[in-house]
Amino acid sequence: MHLLVRVPPVRSLAEITRVLKSNSSKWFHQKWPDRKFAWQSGYGGFSVIESNVPAVTRYLAQQEKHHTDRSFREEFLRFLAKNNIVVDERYRWN
């Protein structure tokens, strides 16, 4: 899932993620009580400068089409490399 949210600076990424996962899980289980659903244990978050919000919004709207050319995993690894973000392999994929 890819989500773009505006978060006040007094809220942490962990807190926002906990609330999103908790509320969406509750909604899912209420709507479809016979189906199994669980969030993965990890998550990632990135900040976006306000002037780039329209471009990021367009990009997220095109995710399904975009991932016909390459998987989310491939794209994510390229993004990390392009931005010199080092992530311990143990925490990248479950």
C-alpha positions, -999 to +999 in steps of 0.1 A: +000+000+000+012+035-008-003+064+010+004+101+010-006+119+042+001+153+057+014+148+092+020+175+119+057+176+130+047+166+165+037+131+153+062+103+147+062+080+117+058+050+141+027+066+157+011+074+124+018+039+111+004+023+142-029+043+139-032+036+101-026-001+105-049-004+136-078+015+121-076-002+087-073-036+102-104-030+124-123-017+093-113-047+072-123-072+099-157-055+104-164-054+067-152-089+059-152-109+091-147-143+073-115-132+055-080-132+068-060-100+068-028-090+085-003-062+080+033-070+074+056-062+103+077-035+086+070-002+069+088+027+053+081+064+053+096+092+033+090+129+034+080+149+004+085+186-001+052+205-005+061+215-041+064+179-051+030+167-037+012+170-071+039+149-088+039+123-060+001+122-061+001+115-099+028+089-094+008+071-067-024+072-089-004+053-116+011+026-094-008-003-109+002+006-145+037+015-134+043-019-118+035-038-149+071-028-161+089-036-128+079-049-094+075-027-063+106-045-049+128-036-079+115+000-079+121+003-041+156-010-043+164+015-071+149+043-051+171+034-021+202+032-042+195+065-061+190+083-028+220+067-010+198+051+016+214+021+032+190-005+048+202-036+066+191-066+044+176-083+075+149-057+076+142-052+039+119-081+031+101-105+053 
